[in-house]
Amino acid sequence: MKPTTVDTEFLRALNSILAQWTSPDFITAVAACEGVMLDPGAITMVRILRAMGPQRPSALAARMVTGASNISKIAARLQDAGIIHKLADPQDSRASLLALTDAGQDTADALGRSGDSLVEELIGHWPAADKSALLRLVSKFEAETRRVAAELRN
């Protein structure tokens, strides 16, 4: 099927949003709105640990699409700040897991609030019906993205 002008414009807009939302300056500025002063890699690691719980450094490297040495550097900064700590991996005594501390959970909560505040700033003034429609369509788009991604992996 040949892409339509709407398809092309949608992709352009989506790429623009993704580029903005994933830029280091944007990520750190949004986090700073709630007093979180971390670098983008550290913010990403905290968000992953909040969403997925304790993780092996190798799993974090895969999720963050970076190398083990970068994960070690980010983890060291977060450990020094008291945001994460190492735990023994109950499934493999040779391995360790990285997990949020209580202070790290507070940081993760602040990051969540910063995201909520951003969304409120972006669409808070929209009519409720528009917000509901956006949520419904984005959720549908997310589900289709997961479906296609699973097919592509097979």
C-alpha positions in Angstrom: 0.0 0.0 0.0 1.4 3.4 -1.0 1.8 5.9 1.9 -0.6 8.8 1.9 0.1 12.4 2.7 -1.5 11.8 6.1 0.9 8.9 6.7 3.9 11.0 5.7 2.8 13.9 7.9 2.1 11.5 10.8 5.6 10.0 10.5 7.1 13.5 10.3 5.3 14.7 13.4 6.1 11.5 15.3 9.8 11.7 14.4 9.8 15.4 15.5 8.2 14.5 18.9 10.5 11.6 19.5 13.6 13.7 18.6 12.5 16.4 21.0 11.5 14.0 23.9 14.7 12.0 23.6 17.1 14.9 23.3 19.4 15.2 26.4 18.6 18.8 27.0 14.9 18.2 27.0 15.1 15.1 29.3 17.3 16.9 31.8 15.1 20.1 31.7 11.9 18.2 32.3 13.5 16.3 35.2 14.9 19.6 36.7 11.3 20.9 36.9 10.9 18.5 39.9 14.4 19.1 41.3 16.0 16.0 39.7 19.5 17.0 38.6 20.8 13.9 36.8 22.3 13.3 33.4 20.2 11.7 30.7 21.7 8.3 31.1 21.1 8.3 34.8 17.5 9.4 34.3 17.0 6.6 31.9 18.5 4.0 34.3 16.3 5.2 37.2 13.2 5.0 35.0 14.0 1.5 33.9 14.7 0.4 37.5 11.4 1.9 38.6 9.4 0.2 35.8 11.2 -3.2 35.8 12.6 -3.6 39.3 16.2 -4.7 40.0 18.2 -5.5 36.9 21.5 -7.0 36.0 23.9 -4.5 34.5 23.9 -6.5 31.3 20.1 -6.2 31.0 20.4 -2.5 31.6 23.0 -2.2 28.9 20.7 -4.0 26.4 17.7 -1.9 27.3 19.7 1.4 27.2 21.5 0.3 24.0 24.9 1.0 25.4 28.0 -0.9 26.6 28.9 -2.4 29.9 31.5 0.3 30.7 28.9 3.1 30.3 26.5 1.2 32.6 29.3 0.9 35.1 30.0 4.7 35.0 26.3 5.6 35.3 25.8 3.1 38.1 28.8 4.5 40.0 27.4 8.0 39.8 24.0 6.8 41.0 25.5 4.7 43.8 27.6 7.7 44.9 24.4 9.8 45.0 22.6 7.1 47.1 20.0 6.5 44.4 20.9 2.9 43.6 22.7 0.0 45.3 23.9 -3.4 44.4 22.1 -6.6 45.5 23.1 -10.2 45.2 21.3 -11.9 42.4 19.3 -14.7 44.0 19.4 -16.7 40.7 23.2 -16.5 40.3 25.6 -15.9 43.2 28.3 -14.7 40.8 26.1 -11.9 39.5 24.7 -8.7 41.0 21.6 -6.6 40.5 21.2 -2.9 40.5 18.2 -1.6 42.4 16.7 1.7 43.6 17.3 2.7 47.2 14.5 4.5 49.1 16.1 7.8 47.9 16.1 6.4 44.4 12.4 5.6 44.6 11.8 9.2 45.7 13.9 10.3 42.7 11.9 8.0 40.4 8.6 9.4 41.8 9.9 12.9 41.1 10.6 11.9 37.5 7.1 10.5 37.2 5.7 13.8 38.5 7.9 15.7 36.0 6.4 13.7 33.2 2.9 14.2 34.5 3.5 18.0 34.7 4.8 18.0 31.1 1.7 16.3 29.8 -0.4 18.7 31.8 1.4 21.6 30.3 1.0 20.2 26.8 -2.6 19.1 26.9 -4.1 20.3 30.2 -6.1 23.0 28.4 -7.6 20.6 25.9 -11.2 19.6 26.1 -11.7 16.3 28.0 -13.0 14.6 24.8 -9.8 15.5 23.0 -7.6 14.1 25.8 -9.7 10.9 25.8 -9.4 10.5 22.1 -5.7 11.1 22.2 -5.3 8.4 24.9 -7.4 6.0 23.0 -5.5 6.5 19.7 -2.1 6.5 21.3 -2.9 3.3 23.2 -4.1 1.7 19.9 -1.0 2.8 18.2 1.2 1.4 21.0 -0.6 -2.0 20.8 -0.1 -2.1 17.0 3.6 -1.1 17.4 4.1 -4.0 19.9 2.3 -6.4 17.5 4.4 -5.4 14.5 7.6 -5.4 16.6 6.9 -9.0 17.7 6.3 -10.0 14.1 9.5 -8.5 12.9 11.5 -10.3 15.6 10.1 -13.7 14.4 
